[in-house]
Amino acid sequence: MMKKILIVEDSEDSMEIMARTFEEDYLVIKATNGKEGLEKAIEEKPDIILMDVSLPIMDGLTVTKRIRGIHGIENTPIIIVSASAMAHDIEEALKSGCNHFLPKPVRPSLLRKKVAEYLLV
């Protein structure tokens, strides 16, 4: 069975690049705002989540904090992928409970490598 990857991203271009990066090897689930991302995380129980920070309705850090409090998905690896990459942004992301932070733009090869590390594939 294919591993599930949830991509929570409101930029169409970024979503397209990330989805294309993983669609051959993973079941890609897409969400374009934080609320939808949280709902899909609960419904789909993905193996890993790629999360933007700046999202409509609910930001990525809030979604991450909420996921960490939900039984059954609280240990799902979350990689924040964000253009906001100042030291304090990274610190806030890690405090929210994410496992890793990658600054945008991110090379697809690096994204694949990080996902594989967390999924041990």
Stockholm file with secondary structure:
# STOCKHOLM 1.0

chainA/1-121         MMKKILIVEDSEDSMEIMARTFEEDYLVIKATNGKEGLEKAIEEKPDIILMDVSLPIMDGLTVTKRIRGIHGIENTPIIIVSASAMAHDIEEALKSGCNHFLPKPVRPSLLRKKVAEYLLV
#=GR chainA/1-121 SS CCEEEEEECCCHHHHHHHHHHHTTTEEEEEESSHHHHHHHHHHHCCSEEEECSSCSSSCHHHHHHHHHTSTTTTTCCEEEEESCCSHHHHHHHHHHTCSEEEESSCCHHHHHHHHHHHHTC
#=GC SS_cons         CCEEEEEECCCHHHHHHHHHHHTTTEEEEEESSHHHHHHHHHHHCCSEEEECSSCSSSCHHHHHHHHHTSTTTTTCCEEEEESCCSHHHHHHHHHHTCSEEEESSCCHHHHHHHHHHHHTC
//
